[in-house]
C-alpha cells in the first residue's frame, strides 16, 4: 500500500510540475498568461456558483427561501 501512495504522490507532483513548467514556458508574455489564468478563474467561479445554485435548489426543493423554514414545514 505504501508503494502505491508513493507512486500516486509522484504522479501528482510530476503532473503539477509539468503543468507549471508548461505555463511558464508558454509563447506568451507573463502578463498575457496571468490575464488568461485570471479569465479562466473567473469563468470557473461562475460555473461553480451555477452548480452550487442548482444543488441548493435541488436540496431545498419547493422552498422559496430559507427565512421561513418553520412556516414551510408546519402547515
MDTraj code that builds the backbone (N, CA, C; nanometers):
import mdtraj as md
import numpy as np

residues = "UNK UNK UNK UNK UNK UNK UNK UNK UNK UNK UNK UNK UNK UNK UNK UNK UNK UNK UNK UNK UNK UNK UNK UNK UNK UNK UNK UNK UNK UNK UNK UNK UNK UNK UNK UNK UNK UNK UNK UNK UNK UNK UNK UNK UNK UNK UNK UNK UNK UNK UNK UNK UNK UNK UNK UNK UNK UNK UNK UNK UNK UNK UNK UNK UNK UNK UNK UNK UNK UNK UNK UNK UNK UNK UNK".split()
xyz = np.array([
    [0.0828, -0.1190, 0.0000],
    [0.0000, 0.0000, 0.0000],
    [0.0868, 0.1249, 0.0000],
    [0.1968, 0.1202, 0.0709],
    [0.2852, 0.2356, 0.0811],
    [0.3458, 0.2701, -0.0549],
    [0.3821, 0.1690, -0.1332],
    [0.4405, 0.1931, -0.2649],
    [0.3391, 0.2578, -0.3584],
    [0.2124, 0.2199, -0.3439],
    [0.1074, 0.2801, -0.4264],
    [0.0914, 0.4283, -0.3941],
    [0.0951, 0.4618, -0.2662],
    [0.0815, 0.6018, -0.2270],
    [0.1990, 0.6847, -0.2761],
    [0.3185, 0.6286, -0.2676],
    [0.4368, 0.6994, -0.3159],
    [0.4269, 0.7205, -0.4660],
    [0.3812, 0.6188, -0.5378],
    [0.3654, 0.6311, -0.6824],
    [0.2622, 0.7382, -0.7168],
    [0.1466, 0.7360, -0.6495],
    [0.0429, 0.8348, -0.6771],
    [0.0896, 0.9761, -0.6432],
    [0.1618, 0.9899, -0.5331],
    [0.2153, 1.1205, -0.4965],
    [0.3150, 1.1692, -0.6020],
    [0.4019, 1.0824, -0.6482],
    [0.4981, 1.1183, -0.7519],
    [0.4299, 1.1539, -0.8827],
    [0.3253, 1.0789, -0.9166],
    [0.2497, 1.1075, -1.0383],
    [0.1816, 1.2435, -1.0294],
    [0.1201, 1.2713, -0.9163],
    [0.0539, 1.4002, -0.8950],
    [0.1549, 1.5143, -0.8974],
    [0.2649, 1.4966, -0.8282],
    [0.3680, 1.6003, -0.8240],
    [0.4286, 1.6236, -0.9619],
    [0.4527, 1.5174, -1.0358],
    [0.5074, 1.5301, -1.1711],
    [0.4107, 1.5996, -1.2653],
    [0.2829, 1.5659, -1.2543],
    [0.1815, 1.6319, -1.3368],
    [0.1708, 1.7797, -1.3050],
    [0.1716, 1.8120, -1.1772],
    [0.1647, 1.9519, -1.1362],
    [0.2882, 2.0288, -1.1817],
    [0.4036, 1.9710, -1.1655],
    [0.5274, 2.0355, -1.2090],
    [0.5281, 2.0545, -1.3613],
    [0.4826, 1.9561, -1.4353],
    [0.4745, 1.9687, -1.5807],
    [0.3797, 2.0781, -1.6231],
    [0.2658, 2.0890, -1.5529],
    [0.1703, 2.1946, -1.5841],
    [0.2304, 2.3321, -1.5586],
    [0.2964, 2.3481, -1.4444],
    [0.3586, 2.4772, -1.4111],
    [0.4668, 2.5122, -1.5128],
    [0.5513, 2.4170, -1.5473],
    [0.6559, 2.4441, -1.6458],
    [0.5963, 2.4749, -1.7834],
    [0.4876, 2.4105, -1.8177],
    [0.4204, 2.4396, -1.9434],
    [0.3648, 2.5807, -1.9462],
    [0.3079, 2.6237, -1.8357],
    [0.2553, 2.7607, -1.8268],
    [0.3696, 2.8613, -1.8361],
    [0.4779, 2.8338, -1.7649],
    [0.5890, 2.9289, -1.7632],
    [0.6634, 2.9364, -1.8957],
    [0.6620, 2.8290, -1.9723],
    [0.7346, 2.8300, -2.0988],
    [0.6429, 2.8557, -2.2182],
    [0.5218, 2.8998, -2.1922],
    [0.4271, 2.9281, -2.2996],
    [0.4781, 3.0444, -2.3845],
    [0.4401, 3.0475, -2.5119],
    [0.4880, 3.1537, -2.6006],
    [0.4143, 3.2861, -2.5826],
    [0.3731, 3.3149, -2.4612],
    [0.3075, 3.4411, -2.4291],
    [0.3921, 3.5137, -2.3264],
    [0.3628, 3.6414, -2.3107],
    [0.4305, 3.7147, -2.2042],
    [0.3685, 3.6759, -2.0703],
    [0.4353, 3.7087, -1.9644],
    [0.3840, 3.6786, -1.8313],
    [0.2514, 3.7469, -1.8044],
    [0.2374, 3.8706, -1.8484],
    [0.1131, 3.9462, -1.8284],
    [-0.0025, 3.8787, -1.9015],
    [0.0219, 3.8363, -2.0254],
    [-0.0834, 3.7690, -2.1022],
    [-0.1227, 3.6372, -2.0354],
    [-0.0240, 3.5647, -1.9857],
    [-0.0522, 3.4378, -1.9184],
    [-0.1341, 3.4616, -1.7923],
    [-0.0976, 3.5619, -1.7130],
    [-0.1742, 3.5929, -1.5921],
    [-0.3157, 3.6373, -1.6262],
    [-0.3309, 3.7156, -1.7322],
    [-0.4643, 3.7575, -1.7739],
    [-0.5486, 3.6373, -1.8151],
    [-0.4879, 3.5454, -1.8883],
    [-0.5588, 3.4252, -1.9324],
    [-0.6003, 3.3411, -1.8116],
    [-0.5073, 3.3232, -1.7177],
    [-0.5395, 3.2458, -1.5975],
    [-0.6484, 3.3144, -1.5156],
    [-0.6438, 3.4461, -1.5070],
    [-0.7470, 3.5207, -1.4353],
    [-0.8834, 3.5038, -1.4995],
    [-0.8870, 3.5109, -1.6332],
    [-1.0136, 3.4911, -1.7048],
    [-1.0684, 3.3510, -1.6810],
    [-0.9812, 3.2522, -1.6846],
    [-1.0241, 3.1139, -1.6600],
    [-1.0760, 3.0981, -1.5170],
    [-1.0104, 3.1638, -1.4214],
    [-1.0539, 3.1553, -1.2816],
    [-1.1928, 3.2164, -1.2653],
    [-1.2169, 3.3290, -1.3312],
    [-1.3485, 3.3931, -1.3245],
    [-1.4543, 3.3027, -1.3877],
    [-1.4189, 3.2415, -1.4998],
    [-1.5113, 3.1506, -1.5682],
    [-1.5441, 3.0301, -1.4795],
    [-1.4425, 2.9721, -1.4160],
    [-1.4643, 2.8572, -1.3281],
    [-1.5469, 2.8951, -1.2058],
    [-1.5252, 3.0173, -1.1542],
    [-1.6033, 3.0628, -1.0397],
    [-1.7509, 3.0729, -1.0772],
    [-1.7779, 3.1267, -1.1955],
    [-1.9163, 3.1359, -1.2412],
    [-1.9810, 2.9994, -1.2548],
    [-1.9064, 2.9037, -1.3112],
    [-1.9597, 2.7686, -1.3248],
    [-1.9850, 2.7051, -1.1878],
    [-1.8944, 2.7288, -1.0930],
    [-1.9111, 2.6739, -0.9587],
    [-2.0328, 2.7353, -0.8898],
    [-2.0545, 2.8662, -0.9077],
    [-2.1716, 2.9311, -0.8484],
    [-2.3006, 2.8763, -0.9095],
    [-2.3010, 2.8529, -1.0404],
    [-2.4186, 2.7949, -1.1050],
    [-2.4463, 2.6551, -1.0513],
    [-2.3416, 2.5752, -1.0379],
    [-2.3583, 2.4388, -0.9871],
    [-2.4078, 2.4420, -0.8427],
    [-2.3546, 2.5314, -0.7627],
    [-2.3985, 2.5430, -0.6231],
    [-2.5449, 2.5851, -0.6171],
    [-2.5845, 2.6742, -0.7055],
    [-2.7241, 2.7163, -0.7098],
    [-2.8169, 2.6022, -0.7474],
    [-2.7752, 2.5216, -0.8447],
    [-2.8570, 2.4063, -0.8838],
    [-2.8688, 2.3070, -0.7685],
    [-2.7585, 2.2826, -0.7002],
    [-2.7616, 2.1886, -0.5868],
    [-2.8494, 2.2442, -0.4761],
    [-2.8357, 2.3738, -0.4470],
    [-2.9169, 2.4358, -0.3424],
    [-3.0654, 2.4243, -0.3775],
    [-3.1011, 2.4561, -0.5019],
    [-3.2408, 2.4468, -0.5432],
    [-3.2922, 2.3039, -0.5358],
    [-3.2080, 2.2090, -0.5723],
    [-3.2469, 2.0690, -0.5683],
    [-3.2635, 2.0215, -0.4240],
    [-3.1774, 2.0662, -0.3359],
    [-3.1841, 2.0234, -0.1964],
    [-3.3040, 2.0860, -0.1249],
    [-3.3318, 2.2132, -0.1522],
    [-3.4420, 2.2798, -0.0841],
    [-3.5762, 2.2465, -0.1474],
    [-3.5732, 2.2027, -0.2710],
    [-3.6965, 2.1633, -0.3373],
    [-3.7937, 2.2785, -0.3510],
    [-3.9152, 2.2611, -0.3021],
    [-4.0183, 2.3628, -0.3215],
    [-4.0042, 2.4848, -0.2308],
    [-3.9110, 2.4844, -0.1401],
    [-3.8943, 2.6004, -0.0523],
    [-3.8517, 2.7203, -0.1352],
    [-3.9090, 2.8333, -0.1083],
    [-3.8742, 2.9530, -0.1840],
    [-3.7607, 3.0293, -0.1192],
    [-3.7445, 3.0143, 0.0098],
    [-3.6338, 3.0800, 0.0784],
    [-3.6032, 3.0018, 0.2051],
    [-3.4932, 3.0365, 0.2675],
    [-3.4577, 2.9705, 0.3931],
    [-3.4974, 3.0558, 0.5132],
    [-3.5641, 3.1670, 0.4899],
    [-3.6022, 3.2552, 0.6006],
    [-3.7198, 3.2000, 0.6802],
    [-3.8125, 3.1347, 0.6135],
    [-3.9327, 3.0866, 0.6805],
    [-3.9411, 2.9343, 0.6783],
    [-3.8367, 2.8697, 0.7209],
    [-3.8370, 2.7237, 0.7193],
    [-3.9466, 2.6671, 0.8086],
    [-3.9676, 2.7263, 0.9263],
    [-4.0709, 2.6769, 1.0172],
    [-4.2092, 2.6885, 0.9529],
    [-4.2364, 2.7995, 0.8875],
    [-4.3669, 2.8196, 0.8257],
    [-4.3880, 2.7193, 0.7125],
    [-4.2842, 2.6864, 0.6389],
    [-4.2995, 2.5937, 0.5275],
    [-4.3237, 2.4505, 0.5748],
    [-4.2704, 2.4128, 0.6901],
    [-4.2823, 2.2754, 0.7363],
    [-4.3930, 2.2554, 0.8389],
    [-4.4556, 2.3600, 0.8866],
    [-4.5574, 2.3430, 0.9909],
    [-4.6983, 2.3602, 0.9382],
    [-4.7160, 2.3679, 0.8093],
    [-4.8512, 2.3846, 0.7531],
    [-4.9335, 2.2609, 0.7678],
])
top = md.Topology()
chain = top.add_chain()
for i, resn in enumerate(residues, 1):
    res = top.add_residue(resn, chain, resSeq=i)
    for name in ("N", "CA", "C"):
        top.add_atom(name, md.element.get_by_symbol(name[0]), res)
traj = md.Trajectory(xyz[None], top)
